Amino acid sequence: MAKFAAKLGEIDLSGIRKLFEAAGSDAINLGLGQPDFETPRHVREAAKRAIDAGFTGYTHGKGILKLREAIRQKFLRNNGFEVGVEDIIVTSGASEALHIALEALINPGDGVLIPDPGFVSYFTLTKIAGGIPKSLKLDENFRLDPDTLAEEIQPNDRVLILNSPSNPTGKVQNRADIRAYTEIAKDYGLTIISDEVYEELIYEGSHVSPASFTEDVVTINAVSKTYSMTGWRLGYMGAPPDYIEEMLKVHQYIQACASSISQFAALEALTGPQDCVSSMRDEFKARRDLLVGGLNRLGFEFPIPEGAFYLFLKVEDEMAFVSKLLENGVVTTPGSSFGRNGRGYVRLSYATSGADIERALKIIEEVWVRDR
């Protein structure tokens, strides 16, 4: 019988993917974080041109130069910090960027501080890299109090992961708090990994990049959510040169380079017309307001999400809620999938049509609210 790595014994397949794949084809999916819009036409056309031009081979390991230049300009223009084109790696999605950052930054037994509830991959990728994920409890409004962060840091902690807007809570951290996190990280010698994939999907507040305050930051982003390009698997990261040198070693051996076609499409996404971004953001806000209004009418109370496309709902029994809705054709995600402090919550994704949201609200009322 085959023997497998012990570290994988504590890791299960994603609960989000399990529920998604178990649902019927006609189910209303409030579980998966995937925009339901088509990739913008000008981006698709650029990919076709790349194929027709024979742009189908390996690229530079860090990514094509024009794309890295576009990313450099985007970091400077939108995020308030500067990196050189040699300090950027184009990756196969933000997931690969997270993976190679953790592999490069932590040794076995090092602690990684993670806001909890937080994105599922943070905990699992930390374990795969040999680190110890350490939960940072959020307050009732899903804010990470800087005092909580400072109190939890131990000598073996190496990395702090930040994610704003947040998956699963939709919380947008404010400028004062981001600055405070960076100051604490500097005092304790922590490197920040900043996951900013939802930065363009903000309805209240504004996005603030930790790298605009301090250098010891690995900034991760992707075209997946902003341009509805999840299947293109194209992410990117910027960091100081010594960080990039080490992360590139991991990237070269597990990936070599990101998809050439996807890189060409991403270049068009970043440099082409941006009206598609504002249009999708406006639609997501309308869907958020529809879901918020419906849940309020049903008697639920919760912090209103300020960004991304998730609502984190407190319920009496998360598994009963999820199971009952799944039986009646609505997919949701148990909060415990996002860390121990997510227990007693359910994540609802409004990355689906308004009509589906209205149908889901009716089912929630019929099979949950009336039965309580």
N, C-alpha and C positions, 0 to 999 in steps of 0.2 A: 504494500500500500504506500502511496506517495506521502511524503512528509512535507509540510508546508511551513512557511515562515511563521514563527510564533506571534509576531506583531500583528498578523492579519487575523488572528483568532478573536481579537477584540473588535474587529471591524465588520459591520454588516453592510449589505447593499443598501443604497439610498432608499429611505422610506418614501421620499417624494416620487422617485422613479417607480417603485413598487406599486404605489397607488395609481399612478398614471397608466402603467402598463396593464394593471388589473381591471381598469374601468372599461366599460363597453364603448363602442365607437360612437354611440349617440349620447354619451354622458356629457354633462355640462362641466367643463374643467375649470375649477377655481383652485387647482392645485399646482399647476406647472407655471413657472416663471418665464413664459415665452410670449413675446408680442405676437398678436394674431394678424399683423399687417404684412403685406408683401414687402420684400426688399425693394427699395425705390428703383424705379425703372432705369434711371441714369447709371446706377450702380450695377444693375444686371447687364446693361448694355456694355459697360466697360469690361466686365468679365468676359463677355462674348468676344470682344475685340482682342482681349489678351489670348484667348484660345486660338482665334483665327490667326493671330500673329505668331503663334508657336511659342508663346511664353509659358512653357509647360515643364521646364526643368528645375533643377535645384537653383536656389538663390543664395546670396550671401547669408551666412548663418544668422547674422543680426537682422536680416531683412533688407529689402531693396532700398537703395539710398534715397530715392525720391519719397518713399513712404516715411522713412525715418525723419527726413527733413520736414515733412508735413506734420508729423507727430511732435517734433521739436517746436515748431511754430505754434502748434495747438497748446502745448504745455505753457509756453510763454504768454500767449494771448489770453487763454481761458483760465489758467491755473496759477499764474503769477510766479513761476520759477523757470529757471533756464538750465537745460542740459544740452550737451553736444550731440550730434548725430551718432557719435561712437558710444554714447552712453545710453543708448536705446536698444532694446531687443524686441523684435516682433515675434510673437508666440502663437501657438495653436490654441487660441482662446485665453481668457483670463485664468482659466483653471491651470493651464500649464505654467503660466507666470507665477501663480501662487505656489505651485509645486516646486519649481526650480529655486524660487526665493527661499523657501523654507529649507530645502536641501542644502543650499549654500550657506545659510545663516546659523543653523543650530547643530549642536552635537547631541548625541544620546544623553537624555536626562535634562537637557535645557528646558526651561519653562517658556511657554508662549502664552501671553495674556490675551484673552479673547472675550469681547463683550458677549454676554449670554443673557437672552437668546441672540444667536448669531448664525451666519450662514454655515450650513452643515459641513462644507468642505474644510473649513478652518480647523475644526477639531480632528477630522480624519487625516488630512494631509500632515498635520503636526505629528500624529502618531506614526504615520508611514515614514516620516523623516527621523523618527526616534526621539522626538521631543515629548514634553508633557503639556497637554492643553490645560490651561488654568482659567476657570470661569470668572468673569467680572460681572457682578450682579448689577443690573440696570434699575433705575428707580421706576415709579409707577407710570411715568411718562416716557419710558424707554430711553432715558438720558443716562449716559455714563458720567457720574459725578467725578470730577478730578480728584476729590479727596478719597473716594473709593479706590481709584486707580493707585494712588500713592500708598494707601494702607495695605494693598494686596501684594505689592512688589517684594520678591524675595531675592537673595543673592544669586540664585541660579537662573533667574529669568533673563531672557535674551531678546525677545521680540514682543512687540505690541502690535496687534492687528486692529485697524480701524476700518469702518465701512459706513460711509455716509454719502447719499441716503442709504438706509439700512435694509438689508434683506435678513430677517422677515418683518421688521416692525414698521418700515416706512419712515423712521425717524431721521431728521436732518440735524446734525450737530452744529451748533452755532460757532461763530468765529472765536469768541472768548474761550469756549471749551476746547476747541481745536488747538489754540495757542497754548492753553494750559497743559494739554496732553503732551505737546512737543517739548515744553519746558521740563515736565516731569521725566519724560523719556531721556532727555539730555542729562538731567541730574543723575539718573540711575544707569546710564550707559545702555539704554535700550534702542534697538533699531525698530522703526515703525514700518510696517507694511500697510499701505493705504489702498484699499480696494474702492475704486471710484467709478465702477461700471454704470451706476445709475445717476451720474452727476447731471445729465441733461434732463432728468425727469424729476424736477422739483416744482412744487406748487405753492409752498410757503417757505420763506427763508431763502438762503443762497448757499451755493457750494463753496467750501473752503478746503484747499489742499494743504495738508501738513507740510509738504515740501516748500510751501511759500514762507515758512517760518524757520525751518532747520534743514540741514543737509542729510542727516542720517535717516533717509526715507527711501523706500522702494515704492514708487507710485505705479499702480496697476490699473489698466483700463482695457476696453475692448470696443469693437464696433457692434457687438451683439445686440445690446438693448437699445442703444441710441438710434441705430439704423435698421432695426429688425433683421439682423443678420446672424441669428444664433447658430444656424447650421453651417455657416461659412468658417467657423472656428478660427477667429482671428482676434488676437489680443495683443497688448504691447505693454512694456514696462520701461520706466526711466529711473536711473539711480546714479550715484557717484561712480566714477571709473573703477575703483577697486571692487565695488559690489558687482558691477557688470562683468568684470573679468572672471570672477568666480562663478557667477550664475551662467555665463556663457559656456563654461565647461560642462555643466549639467545639460543645458539645452542642446549642445552639439551631439551629445551621446544618446539622448533619448528622442530627439526630434530632428536634428540636423538643420532644418529650417521650416518655417511655416509654409503653407500652400502658396505656390506662386500665383495661382488664379485669385485666391482670396486676398493676397496682398495687393494685387492690381485693383480689385474691387474696393478694398479699404482706402486706397489712395484716392479714388474717385469720391468715396463717401466723405472723406475728410476735407477735400478741396473743392468739391462740386457744390451745387445748390443745397442750402440748409433749410429751406422751407418745409421739407418733409419732417424734420426734427420737431419744429414748433407745432406742426399739424398733429403729429402723434402725441406730443405732450398735452395739447389741448384736449384731445380725445380721451387720453388717460385721466385727465382731471375731471372731465365730465362723467366718466365711468366711476371714478372714486366718489364723486358727490352723489351719484345714484345709489351706490352700495351703502355709503354712510347714511344717507337719508332713509333707505329701506330698513337697515338694521336698527337705527334709532327708533323708527316707528314700531318695531317689534320689541322694543324694550331693552335692547343691548346698550351697554355703556363701554366706551373704549377711547383711547387717544386717537385723534384723527391723524391718519398718515400724512406726512408733509412731502413725501417724495417716493420714488420707485413706483411699483404697482401692487403693493401688498397691504393688507389690513390684518392686524394681529388682535384676535378677538378672545377675550376671557370668557370661558364657559365653565359650567359646573363639572362636567366630565368630558374631557377632550376625546377619548377614544370612543365613547358612546355617541358623541356628536358626529365625529368623522364616519363611524360605521353606519349610523342611521342614515346619514345623507348619502353615503356611497350606495347603500341598498336602494335608494330612491333616485339614483342617477346624477348625483352631484359630488364631484371630487374635491376634497379639501385636504389639508395637511396638518397632522397633529403637531402641536407646538413643541412637544418633547423631541421632535426631530432636529430642533435647533438648539439643543442644550438643556441641561437640567432645569434651568430657570424658565424654560419655555413650557414646562408642564402646566396644564390647566388652561392652555391657550390653543387656538386653531388659527392657522394662516389661511387667509382667503386672497387669492390673486384675482385682480380685476383686469388682467391682460386678456380679456375676452369681450365679446360684443355686449352692448347695452341690453339687447334682447335676452341674451343668455343670463345676464345678471338679474334681470327682472324675473325670469323663470326660476332661477335659483332662489331668489328671495321668497317666492311663493312656496317653493318646496320646503324651505327652512321654516316658514310659518306653519305649513301643514303637518310636517312630520316631527318638528321639534318644539316649537313654541306652544302649540295647542296641547301637546302631550305632557308638558311640564306640570 
